[in-house]
Amino acid sequence: MRNLIPISSQSNGQLSNENQEIVSFCRDSEGNNLFFVTSAGELIGLYEKEGKNERNVETVHLIKSGLIQSDSKIISIEFIPDLESVCIAANTGEIVLYGVESKEAECVGVIDSGLKSMNWSPDYEVVAFITGNFTILLMTKDWDVLVENPIIPLHLSSSLPSISSNSNPRVSWRGDGQFFAVNSLDVADKRTIRIYDRSCTFSSSSEALSGVEDVLYWKPSGQLIASFQNTAQKQQIIFYERNGLRHGEFSLREKSVVESIKWNADSDVLAILLSVEGRKGNVLQLWSSSNYHWYLKQEVTVPGEKIVDFSWDQELPLLLRLVTQNGNYVEKSFLWEYSVKEVLNENNSSISGVFDGNQINFTPFRFVVVPPPMSDSTIKFPHNVQEISFGGEDLSVVLLSDGSLCFISSPSTRDPPQLLGELQNTKKWNQVRQITLCGNRIIAIHPNNSYSDSILDISFTRNSEGNSFESTETFITDAKKRILRIHYDANTLKTFVETSEGRVFQYCREDQESIAEFKAVTLGNNSTFPTPCVKFATAVMAGKESFVGLDSRGKLYVDTQLISAECTTFAFHNKFLLFTTASNVLKFLLLEQPIPANISELKSTNLNSREVERGSRIVTVVPNDFKVILQMPRGNLEAIYPTILIIDTLKSMIDKLEFQKAFVLMRRHRIDVNFIYDYKPQLFLENLREFVNQISNPDHFNLFLSGLKSVDVTTTLYPDPINPKSYTTDDKKVNLLCDRLREELQAVDSEKFLKSILTTFVKREPPQLEELQAVDSEKFLKSILTTFVKREPPQLEE
């Protein structure tokens, strides 16, 4: 159900010149320095200047320095933390170390037969080389040889085809560094994936398959090994287990050739760099799996350029780095987020949109809960979907991968959304992110450079038929800072932006003015979240406008006050803030209730906290209702009905004298029937005749009477969170209700409610059994006989 939403993007501009091209790069994770190698054998280092938004450039000519041969090609570059050096391997066999601090390069060794690949283990203690003789050479970080074995083990070489001279072997380590896999081509033009342990002992092998290409990546969690198979019928990503057996696959949506694949550190996103037939350049697609279905969640391109290398950050799992052939270095950060309409009114269908390539799967959770990958309805678009923004009314806007903006309907009824049309009279906005529909305007973040963003503001009109949209004004305002998030409050019609430092501003622009303002807002006693929040929203809490933010490490803030240090998701109900924690608890904060300075003083009760399944996340909370939709880690959905939301709904129903709805709701969710009286006793007694007229069913009256007790349940089971009452009992309560209800039942229809009237005598404390003698025995007998006759089949013998 979750979508990948881009939250930041920055570029360092061009690095190379016309005579050479970038072929690969790596990053110094400790000093945040970048290193690139070119087709001309140059190593370019970009060193970060402390406290400045710029970098120093250092260049080493590896060929001119005699470190590699003139016809050498760089096959791999990696930063080795323990050595504080960049390790570079050339196809002619040279291994070069470049010291990050010393800024000097040296050749530490040469493999005479040449090199096909170089891959360091995740702990950087062991490096695996595939030599020109198709042997596996393992060495330590101190360049001591551990072992050298042929790719095909000697005891199997007589029964297996030999390695093809055209083979381009690939190596990938498992996340714990205990095993690695080798993908090689044999003379029969079939590829085999062989598994070895850390000592280069052969472990297992896959079946030799034709069409398998030279791409390979082991999932960091260790479960699967991914590769690519290209046949005449289809192109698909295939998976293997450690024992070499196949374990599923999925097909690419377009005819493509895969250049590289890499999992992120959390193993939940698979990035695929591919060239698509009929499209210029190449594209980086981000895929994710849920409930055994593979979703295409995002598509990253650099217009007019070809991506040559990319990598995931090892500490920030959704931070992606890439470099183009022309030397354009780009960093993109993403966030898992549910795309749900969040307007707090009864017309909101709580519709959710799930991206899957060029389509969005919609489910209105107010009316139906459909487990993914199924959905209630689907809309297909001409290009892959990047983002969606649900507006406050019946309109939503979708950003496609080609930069076009399309409008769809988002009805408040069960009717499925419809594609209405594309925004006309505007250009393609390929690089914008976080589109936000604000009435008749579209606001988005437009990148300037590595250190600042602008706010894109597009005004549009809609024709009378509602199927044509035209841009009327477009303004781009420099924020002079990097923007992290945009939030539009559809309830107050205000737009807020948060900078990368965590500071919040209100974005203001009148329709006829071209100059926008960024007004700093106050978060408690400050204007900045304690840490930058990747998601934030606004709500009226304790009578004032407050900002609720969640940072990337699970800290949930209300303004500047820390509410939870282990929050995973949060959402708003009309009167509550709901959030889930890493301890698998769903918690509720009443918006009207002031938050104590020490949050630990807010005691957990059976109402304001509830245990949920491990890893549960909030998808949405249906407004003006009591339904909460949770998603489990494996992808399935669960609809729960928290008691605190049911009680809040019951109070509203009782205040409106909707006794029938309240009673049915109490029966369905096993709420103690005493609540309908204990909530507002005087109101209930004054409207007892209305209660009788609405309920009307004798069995329901019997159920109500049998459940009566002297304890006030609003002091025990369902205490008021703002004005809790001490434990009380009322010895006269049961007798009072029995007597008053008997009077009303006799006045309305004493024959119809005869059994209920009898129950009022029995339920009294003590029971008035002698009063039963005054009851008309003929009516009572007729009532008893009727129960036998109405059975199916009738019990006439009784």
DOPATI-541678 format. One line per 4 residues: their letters; for each residue x, y, z of C-alpha. Coordinates in steps of 0.001 Angstrom, whole numbers, plus 500000, padded with zeros to 6 digits. Each point is the difference from the previous one (the first is absolute). Layout:
% residues N
A	X:Y:Z ~ ...
//
This chain:
% residues 798
MRNL	500000:500000:500000 ~ 502907:502346:500597 ~ 501544:502108:497259 ~ 503534:501308:499572
IPIS	499842:503782:500265 ~ 503062:502137:499105 ~ 500825:502392:502822 ~ 503294:501460:498796
SQSN	502047:500311:496840 ~ 503307:501733:499396 ~ 502562:500120:497229 ~ 503670:501008:499910
GQLS	500046:500954:496325 ~ 502450:498871:497310 ~ 503328:498380:500925 ~ 501615:498833:496760
NENQ	500833:501673:496716 ~ 499185:499151:496404 ~ 503012:497688:499558 ~ 499101:497510:502700
EIVS	497038:498418:501696 ~ 499280:498924:503558 ~ 499893:496209:500325 ~ 499534:499435:503752
FCRD	500190:501626:503439 ~ 500168:499342:503735 ~ 499534:502037:503176 ~ 502098:500457:503104
SEGN	497350:499239:502609 ~ 502034:501586:502793 ~ 500969:503298:498381 ~ 497146:500301:497483
NLFF	502518:500303:497171 ~ 499239:498762:496479 ~ 502325:498223:497577 ~ 499408:499413:496296
VTSA	501971:498160:497314 ~ 499846:500953:496330 ~ 500420:498164:496732 ~ 503362:501780:499569
GELI	501380:498427:503191 ~ 499603:503024:502281 ~ 498989:499900:503653 ~ 498038:503109:501005
GLYE	499509:500683:503695 ~ 497448:502479:501326 ~ 500945:500935:503556 ~ 497376:501626:502195
KEGK	501013:503341:501501 ~ 499137:500229:503665 ~ 497218:502518:500607 ~ 499717:500969:496337
NERN	497594:499028:497240 ~ 502744:499139:497528 ~ 502676:497388:499310 ~ 503689:499879:499124
VETV	500950:498026:496890 ~ 503024:497696:499967 ~ 501009:498143:496820 ~ 502420:497101:499525
HLIK	500960:498852:496479 ~ 500391:496275:500550 ~ 501300:499339:496471 ~ 502350:502969:499837
SGLI	501314:499116:503453 ~ 500843:496507:498775 ~ 497710:498352:502515 ~ 497987:498233:497308
QSDS	500667:499227:496336 ~ 498952:502284:497160 ~ 497397:497508:498738 ~ 498624:499246:503478
KIIS	496346:500284:500875 ~ 498805:500547:503553 ~ 497746:497098:501031 ~ 499346:500885:503654
IEFI	500479:502714:502617 ~ 499214:499668:503726 ~ 500763:501975:503146 ~ 501621:497888:502751
PDLE	499303:501570:503435 ~ 502735:498179:501955 ~ 502631:501008:497461 ~ 498563:503513:499577
SVCI	500670:499460:496319 ~ 498264:499580:496685 ~ 500738:496653:498322 ~ 499988:499972:496192
AANT	500306:496927:497761 ~ 500803:499995:496265 ~ 499301:497284:497473 ~ 503752:499718:499294
GEIV	500528:498790:503563 ~ 501194:503105:501881 ~ 498680:500617:503515 ~ 500398:503626:501110
LYGV	499478:501563:503432 ~ 499345:503723:500343 ~ 500354:501430:503517 ~ 497149:502346:500836
ESKE	502079:502044:502450 ~ 503404:499751:498307 ~ 498491:500505:496540 ~ 502643:497683:498597
AECV	499490:496933:497831 ~ 502067:496827:499844 ~ 499779:496696:498151 ~ 499850:497281:502666
GVID	500007:497061:497626 ~ 499543:498680:496480 ~ 498192:496843:498900 ~ 501856:498847:496900
SGLK	497004:498319:498387 ~ 497857:503135:500454 ~ 496830:500546:501995 ~ 496338:499441:499199
SMNW	498522:501315:503244 ~ 500828:501183:503529 ~ 497564:499801:502909 ~ 500702:500690:503666
SPDY	498126:498182:502751 ~ 497486:502104:502000 ~ 502432:500191:502942 ~ 502878:500995:497655
EVVA	502241:497285:501413 ~ 500140:497840:496859 ~ 500037:500877:496314 ~ 498989:497592:497214
FITG	501617:500340:496571 ~ 499053:498141:496843 ~ 503197:499745:497987 ~ 500485:499834:496247
NFTI	500533:496240:500382 ~ 496514:499735:501562 ~ 501264:499170:503450 ~ 498675:501367:503276
LLMT	502723:501784:501956 ~ 499258:500893:503619 ~ 502274:502450:501807 ~ 499931:501824:503310
KDWD	499942:503775:500308 ~ 503768:499736:500667 ~ 500368:498288:496586 ~ 500829:496565:501361
VLVE	498760:497236:497694 ~ 497475:497729:501701 ~ 499170:497643:497161 ~ 499812:499784:496230
NPII	497641:497473:498421 ~ 498441:499569:496556 ~ 496380:501138:499683 ~ 499013:496418:499188
PLHL	501217:497746:502849 ~ 502525:497379:498859 ~ 497877:497042:501105 ~ 497168:501256:497753
SSSL	502005:501245:497019 ~ 499749:496724:498074 ~ 496191:499962:500082 ~ 499303:503675:499325
PSIS	500624:502272:496974 ~ 503032:502229:500370 ~ 499797:503769:500450 ~ 499610:501916:496737
SNSN	502785:502389:499055 ~ 497273:502601:499400 ~ 498735:499624:503537 ~ 499650:503161:502034
PRVS	499774:498565:503531 ~ 498214:501866:502764 ~ 500449:499571:503754 ~ 497671:500977:502839
WRGD	500421:499453:503754 ~ 497271:499126:502451 ~ 499261:502697:502574 ~ 501849:498231:502830
GQFF	503057:499317:497826 ~ 499925:496225:500591 ~ 499147:499044:496405 ~ 500394:501437:496532
AVNS	498525:499128:496609 ~ 501643:499948:496573 ~ 498045:500384:496754 ~ 501970:498628:497015
LDVA	499383:498973:496373 ~ 501017:496543:498753 ~ 500894:498890:496481 ~ 496407:498886:499394
DKRT	498887:503642:500327 ~ 498187:499264:503231 ~ 500614:501731:503298 ~ 500398:498343:503352
IRIY	499982:501558:503456 ~ 502391:498279:502417 ~ 500052:500561:503754 ~ 503194:499954:502094
DRSC	500622:500561:503680 ~ 502468:502555:501381 ~ 502907:497561:499614 ~ 499138:499482:496315
TFSS	498654:496504:500616 ~ 497364:499055:497427 ~ 496521:499811:501562 ~ 497364:499683:497280
SSEA	499170:500804:496421 ~ 496950:501015:497995 ~ 498726:498367:496862 ~ 501697:501300:496846
LSGV	497539:502256:498180 ~ 500106:501750:496660 ~ 499129:503667:499808 ~ 501362:500838:503464
EDVL	502021:503219:499832 ~ 503106:501099:501918 ~ 498177:501769:502834 ~ 499929:498696:503546
YWKP	499196:501288:503479 ~ 499488:498144:503273 ~ 497231:501377:502197 ~ 501663:501427:503163
SGQL	497574:498110:502240 ~ 501385:496830:498417 ~ 496768:498517:498702 ~ 500288:500343:496218
IASF	502500:500504:497197 ~ 498703:502117:497110 ~ 500976:499803:496339 ~ 498496:500802:496580
QNTA	498794:497661:497276 ~ 499384:501303:496481 ~ 498149:497707:497603 ~ 498041:500543:496825
QKQQ	496726:499670:501903 ~ 500656:502201:503050 ~ 502515:501817:502125 ~ 499883:499132:503670
IIFY	501850:500375:503274 ~ 500634:496528:501387 ~ 500829:498964:503559 ~ 502052:497171:501497
ERNG	500378:498616:503489 ~ 503390:499318:501558 ~ 499673:496332:499049 ~ 499802:501004:496315
LRHG	496294:499280:499536 ~ 497734:502471:498206 ~ 497711:502021:502250 ~ 497608:502015:497878
EFSL	500282:502802:497504 ~ 498155:503011:498628 ~ 499786:501413:496485 ~ 501017:503508:499010
REKS	497176:502128:498622 ~ 501830:501041:496798 ~ 502484:498322:497689 ~ 503290:500887:501645
VVES	503618:499081:500526 ~ 501133:500048:503632 ~ 503386:501598:500645 ~ 500203:499683:503783
IKWN	497929:499044:503046 ~ 500536:500854:503685 ~ 497983:499496:503208 ~ 499879:502719:502600
ADSD	501332:499367:503511 ~ 496560:499102:501415 ~ 499384:497496:497175 ~ 496585:501518:499253
VLAI	500807:501855:496746 ~ 501640:498513:496901 ~ 501515:502617:497670 ~ 500285:498947:496340
LLSV	501990:502045:497487 ~ 498706:499167:496533 ~ 499797:501186:496429 ~ 496452:499954:498668
EGRK	499355:499335:496341 ~ 498770:503143:498260 ~ 501096:502399:502761 ~ 503064:502234:500037
GNVL	502663:499490:502631 ~ 499263:497624:502824 ~ 497817:499912:503090 ~ 500395:498910:503614
QLWS	496905:498192:501266 ~ 499249:499323:503680 ~ 498025:496825:500730 ~ 498549:498640:503212
SSNY	498149:496827:500951 ~ 496938:499585:502210 ~ 497597:497070:500299 ~ 501964:498132:497299
HWYL	499488:502774:497440 ~ 502745:502208:498574 ~ 499132:503700:499703 ~ 501837:502528:497854
KQEV	500078:502877:502507 ~ 502220:502663:498427 ~ 501879:500808:496834 ~ 503101:502206:500119
TVPG	501405:501654:496884 ~ 502427:502813:499257 ~ 498574:501709:496887 ~ 502381:499924:497060
EKIV	502638:497952:501834 ~ 500944:496372:500557 ~ 500385:498575:503509 ~ 503206:497966:500215
DFSW	500163:499046:503684 ~ 497936:500203:503189 ~ 500128:498845:503610 ~ 497870:499906:503150
DQEL	501131:501543:503273 ~ 500829:497394:502649 ~ 498671:502027:502946 ~ 497057:501805:498383
PLLL	498250:497166:498144 ~ 497943:502233:497685 ~ 502790:502363:498956 ~ 500979:499351:496380
RLVT	503103:501369:498274 ~ 500643:499945:496266 ~ 502342:501476:497422 ~ 499486:500579:496291
QNGN	502386:499504:497119 ~ 500513:503765:499774 ~ 500945:500207:503673 ~ 496739:501210:501499
YVEK	499894:498688:503583 ~ 496528:499747:501575 ~ 498771:499023:503464 ~ 496350:499088:500522
SFLW	498407:499130:503304 ~ 496670:498180:500265 ~ 497444:499274:502677 ~ 497465:497205:500411
EYSV	496603:501643:500370 ~ 496323:499154:499567 ~ 498197:502125:497414 ~ 496584:500541:501591
KEVL	497455:502808:499930 ~ 500214:501561:503474 ~ 497217:502597:500189 ~ 498218:499723:503362
NENN	496350:499995:498943 ~ 497265:497455:499341 ~ 500259:500506:496236 ~ 503507:498560:499947
SSIS	499914:496429:498699 ~ 503552:499436:501349 ~ 501063:498962:496532 ~ 503499:498596:499662
GVFD	502176:499839:496886 ~ 502733:497392:499458 ~ 502535:500568:497206 ~ 500874:497133:497698
GNQI	501783:501159:496860 ~ 497581:501884:497772 ~ 496957:499310:502147 ~ 498583:500923:503390
NFTP	497906:497544:502002 ~ 497259:501726:502005 ~ 498067:498835:503064 ~ 497460:502179:501901
FRFV	500424:498676:503533 ~ 496820:501601:501291 ~ 498020:497541:497903 ~ 502215:496968:499406
VVPP	503282:498417:501086 ~ 501694:498187:497100 ~ 503290:498222:500750 ~ 502875:500851:497637
PMSD	501064:499287:497334 ~ 496254:500075:499211 ~ 498130:503301:500092 ~ 496547:501456:499587
STIK	500849:501797:496721 ~ 502953:500854:497766 ~ 500969:502867:497683 ~ 502698:499591:497344
FPHN	502076:502943:498768 ~ 502113:500494:496858 ~ 503217:500075:502071 ~ 501221:498656:503324
VQEI	498643:501679:503118 ~ 502296:502058:502229 ~ 497698:501666:502538 ~ 496371:500744:500852
SFGG	498376:502735:502080 ~ 496411:499660:501221 ~ 498326:503404:500181 ~ 497505:501160:502580
EDLS	497096:499748:497539 ~ 499237:497340:497374 ~ 503182:500579:497984 ~ 503495:498487:500087
VVLL	503143:500590:497953 ~ 502551:497427:498822 ~ 503606:500643:498912 ~ 501243:497640:497282
SDGS	503573:499017:499155 ~ 500036:502199:496871 ~ 499233:503070:502140 ~ 496345:500359:499005
LCFI	497254:500730:502529 ~ 496697:498099:499744 ~ 496775:500547:501901 ~ 497713:497273:501314
SSPS	496785:500068:501976 ~ 499970:498845:503622 ~ 496285:499624:500800 ~ 498636:499844:503533
TRDP	497774:497079:498975 ~ 500817:496413:499051 ~ 500305:501070:496343 ~ 503480:499246:498604
PQLL	502345:502903:499137 ~ 500119:501060:496356 ~ 502808:501462:497886 ~ 498870:503540:499114
GELQ	502818:501480:497930 ~ 503497:501450:499863 ~ 500987:503510:501046 ~ 500407:502074:496847
NTKK	502016:503132:499224 ~ 502947:498979:502161 ~ 503350:498290:499473 ~ 501135:496595:501230
WNQV	501154:500121:503607 ~ 502428:497060:500076 ~ 502028:500947:503052 ~ 497333:501273:502409
RQIT	498973:498023:503059 ~ 497282:499940:502660 ~ 497203:501413:497875 ~ 497230:501357:502203
LCGN	496506:500927:498829 ~ 498850:503158:501831 ~ 496567:500930:498684 ~ 500513:501319:496467
RIIA	503799:500040:500342 ~ 502741:497382:499782 ~ 503035:500542:502218 ~ 503196:497951:499758
IHPN	503702:500113:500833 ~ 502213:501006:497074 ~ 503759:499369:500474 ~ 502446:502853:499384
NSYS	503347:498368:500785 ~ 501606:497943:502731 ~ 499284:502548:502700 ~ 496609:501587:499359
DSIL	496537:499380:498575 ~ 497175:502086:498633 ~ 496246:499753:500382 ~ 498132:499413:496758
DISF	496500:501518:500091 ~ 497601:499290:497105 ~ 496503:501474:499862 ~ 497467:498287:497738
TRNS	496394:500226:498874 ~ 497456:497244:499339 ~ 497340:500155:497322 ~ 496297:499660:500746
EGNS	499952:496339:498922 ~ 502821:499274:502436 ~ 502166:498107:497515 ~ 502413:502693:498792
FEST	502666:501758:502039 ~ 502169:502911:498925 ~ 502899:501672:501756 ~ 499489:503763:500450
ETFI	503001:501083:502097 ~ 503319:498408:500927 ~ 502318:501429:502632 ~ 503315:498664:501289
TDAK	501142:501502:503304 ~ 503514:499369:501282 ~ 499848:498726:503572 ~ 503783:500484:500360
KRIL	500010:496822:502061 ~ 499544:496314:499385 ~ 496352:499055:500458 ~ 499306:496672:501687
RIHY	496181:499799:500027 ~ 496851:501818:498900 ~ 496741:499639:501907 ~ 496604:501378:498994
DANT	497335:500064:502699 ~ 496736:499541:498120 ~ 498070:500840:503163 ~ 501564:503463:500490
LKTF	501101:500528:496348 ~ 503549:500832:501137 ~ 503230:498847:498340 ~ 503140:499362:502011
VETS	503560:499073:499006 ~ 502764:498506:502111 ~ 503665:500598:499245 ~ 502730:497376:500270
EGRV	500933:501502:503398 ~ 496495:499352:501354 ~ 498759:503586:499900 ~ 496349:500502:499004
FQYC	498628:502882:497933 ~ 496555:500839:498728 ~ 500044:500491:496245 ~ 497754:502928:499015
REDQ	499207:501403:496565 ~ 496908:501896:498923 ~ 498550:498996:496640 ~ 500894:503289:498342
ESIA	503455:500422:501500 ~ 503184:498538:498575 ~ 502010:500359:503199 ~ 499536:497300:502604
EFKA	500780:500249:503685 ~ 501479:497471:502394 ~ 498675:500839:503447 ~ 501741:498282:502893
VTLG	497576:498196:502295 ~ 500372:499324:503699 ~ 500383:496450:501273 ~ 499439:500439:503706
NNST	502889:502239:501034 ~ 501962:499477:496811 ~ 499590:500034:496226 ~ 501917:496776:499338
FPTP	499381:496339:500697 ~ 502707:498543:502278 ~ 501012:497810:497035 ~ 498924:500257:496335
CVKF	496718:498133:499519 ~ 499437:497989:496839 ~ 496257:500246:500572 ~ 498037:502729:501744
ATAV	496392:501136:500255 ~ 497932:502610:501809 ~ 497093:499713:502412 ~ 498247:502005:502678
MAGK	501208:498530:503287 ~ 498978:501334:503401 ~ 498368:502963:498277 ~ 502985:501156:497918
ESFV	501526:499177:496626 ~ 502731:497417:500474 ~ 502467:498227:497752 ~ 500520:496266:500267
GLDS	503230:498665:498480 ~ 501647:496593:499606 ~ 503732:499803:499289 ~ 501883:497236:498223
RGKL	501002:498315:503274 ~ 496504:499622:501422 ~ 499788:503077:502207 ~ 496503:501489:500078
YVDT	499654:503648:500993 ~ 497086:502275:500773 ~ 501595:503364:499285 ~ 503315:499572:501845
QLIS	498818:497505:502597 ~ 501058:496380:499576 ~ 496956:497730:500179 ~ 501583:496682:499033
AECT	503517:498842:499153 ~ 498822:496858:498174 ~ 497188:501162:497748 ~ 499552:498267:496634
TFAF	496875:501722:498585 ~ 497445:502571:501073 ~ 496616:501240:498784 ~ 497177:502283:501107
HNKF	496411:499258:500899 ~ 497509:502806:500584 ~ 500807:500095:503713 ~ 503119:497846:500348
LLFT	503616:499657:498981 ~ 500776:496331:499383 ~ 503488:498541:499697 ~ 501621:496573:499942
TASN	503255:499166:501747 ~ 502857:497567:499500 ~ 498707:498251:503142 ~ 496914:499005:497984
VLKF	497567:502270:501816 ~ 497380:502288:498474 ~ 499621:503128:502120 ~ 497423:502784:500086
LLLE	500369:503638:501063 ~ 496868:502095:500397 ~ 500481:503224:498059 ~ 498077:502034:502564
QPIP	502126:498747:502867 ~ 503095:502039:500987 ~ 503163:497909:499795 ~ 501872:499938:503330
ANIS	503553:501328:500012 ~ 501156:496535:501002 ~ 498375:497646:497499 ~ 500548:497061:502363
ELKS	497286:501510:502226 ~ 497492:499076:497309 ~ 499007:496573:501272 ~ 499117:497203:497615
TNLN	496522:498514:500405 ~ 497949:497411:498194 ~ 498509:502885:497986 ~ 502977:502136:498941
SREV	502322:497131:499039 ~ 499523:496666:498317 ~ 502376:497236:498966 ~ 500162:499239:496285
ERGS	501731:497401:497870 ~ 503761:500327:499718 ~ 501057:502550:497371 ~ 496493:501412:499470
RIVT	499773:503427:498388 ~ 497075:502403:499689 ~ 498719:500296:496441 ~ 497133:502344:500824
VVPN	497432:500897:502639 ~ 496549:500501:498501 ~ 498739:503432:501164 ~ 496620:500299:501714
DFKV	500171:496247:500503 ~ 501807:497524:502236 ~ 501851:497875:497439 ~ 503811:499829:500001
ILQM	501781:498261:497123 ~ 503323:498344:500854 ~ 502475:498290:497694 ~ 502093:497077:501140
PRGN	503656:499533:498929 ~ 499067:497226:497565 ~ 497604:502406:498233 ~ 496507:498946:501064
LEAI	497518:502432:501538 ~ 498028:499939:503213 ~ 497053:502207:500940 ~ 499694:500553:503746
YPTI	497468:501937:502044 ~ 501685:501492:503085 ~ 497727:500362:502993 ~ 501003:503610:500590
LIID	498756:500969:496517 ~ 496794:498007:500459 ~ 499342:501759:503314 ~ 500575:503368:498351
TLKS	497506:499065:497270 ~ 497488:498775:502579 ~ 500181:503301:501851 ~ 499201:501848:496797
MIDK	497061:497684:499276 ~ 498565:500310:503503 ~ 500328:503792:499886 ~ 497968:499905:496758
LEFQ	497462:497600:501642 ~ 500849:497313:497417 ~ 499309:497167:502455 ~ 499318:497322:497412
KAFV	503364:500550:498243 ~ 501785:500162:503345 ~ 498446:496780:501269 ~ 500810:498076:496809
LMRR	503587:501279:500133 ~ 500318:498943:503641 ~ 498710:496495:499229 ~ 502321:499593:497007
HRID	503150:501021:501879 ~ 499085:498611:503440 ~ 499824:503336:501792 ~ 498395:499811:503449
VNFI	496349:501060:499634 ~ 500226:502056:503200 ~ 501934:502636:498050 ~ 496869:501213:498215
YDYK	498686:501121:503391 ~ 503206:500740:501925 ~ 501318:502432:497368 ~ 497214:502543:500635
PQLF	497405:498622:502445 ~ 497744:503039:499981 ~ 499937:500151:496201 ~ 499096:496312:499814
LENL	497169:500239:502538 ~ 498548:503101:498361 ~ 499894:498203:496643 ~ 499015:496526:501174
REFV	496868:499968:497828 ~ 502195:500732:496942 ~ 502263:497142:501047 ~ 497014:497620:500148
NQIS	498619:501154:496643 ~ 503380:499574:498249 ~ 501020:496642:501466 ~ 496543:498432:499586
NPDH	501329:496403:500208 ~ 499019:498140:503232 ~ 503116:497834:499823 ~ 502164:503112:499934
FNLF	498252:501343:503079 ~ 500572:496660:501749 ~ 503690:500199:499063 ~ 500195:503540:501321
LSGL	498264:499137:503267 ~ 502016:496836:500647 ~ 503249:501975:499639 ~ 499138:502720:502512
KSVD	502240:500327:503059 ~ 500527:502571:502713 ~ 503576:500877:498972 ~ 500538:503150:497918
VTTT	501968:498651:496997 ~ 501259:503510:499133 ~ 502161:499716:503126 ~ 501315:496498:499277
LYPD	499923:498678:496439 ~ 499593:503244:498066 ~ 501408:502928:502023 ~ 499972:503498:498568
PINP	503644:500862:499095 ~ 499564:503712:500817 ~ 497693:499912:503033 ~ 500364:496537:501528
KSYT	497613:499178:502816 ~ 500816:497979:503081 ~ 498520:496530:500353 ~ 496312:500236:500923
TDDK	497027:497721:500386 ~ 496305:500878:500155 ~ 497849:497466:501868 ~ 496842:501692:498695
KVNL	501057:499972:496337 ~ 498718:496530:499056 ~ 496655:500395:501774 ~ 499514:503501:498562
LCDR	500567:498828:496437 ~ 497803:496924:500448 ~ 497121:502053:501349 ~ 500274:502815:497468
LREE	500442:497655:497056 ~ 497004:497871:501127 ~ 497823:503082:500047 ~ 501012:500941:496473
LQAV	499582:496463:498653 ~ 496536:499665:501511 ~ 499014:503361:498566 ~ 501195:499153:496499
DSEK	498849:496344:499629 ~ 499637:497836:503078 ~ 499156:496880:497972 ~ 502967:500272:497599
FLKS	502481:500690:502775 ~ 498530:497548:502524 ~ 503219:497975:500442 ~ 502002:503193:500412
ILTT	497544:501246:502606 ~ 500363:496708:501885 ~ 503775:500359:499784 ~ 499828:503384:501739
FVKR	498485:498277:503056 ~ 502576:497215:500039 ~ 502969:502376:499490 ~ 499153:502226:502928
EPPQ	502153:499763:503072 ~ 498511:498065:501743 ~ 497758:498382:497321 ~ 496276:500791:500367
LEEL	498769:496478:499293 ~ 496689:500558:501756 ~ 499202:502724:497494 ~ 499997:497407:497243
QAVD	496673:498679:501346 ~ 498317:503193:498934 ~ 500919:499349:496380 ~ 497213:498753:497730
SEKF	500724:496246:499808 ~ 498107:499607:496719 ~ 502233:502541:498258 ~ 503077:498392:501491
LKSI	498930:496508:498851 ~ 499243:501333:496518 ~ 503437:501555:499873 ~ 501684:496731:500991
LTTF	497995:497946:497468 ~ 500889:502438:497241 ~ 503701:499221:500462 ~ 499358:496304:499207
VKRE	497849:500736:496955 ~ 502477:502439:498433 ~ 502877:497521:500071 ~ 501075:498433:496686
PPQL	498563:497395:499899 ~ 497276:500779:502590 ~ 500266:497920:503197 ~ 496286:499156:500147
EE	500530:496922:502176 ~ 501361:502226:502748
//
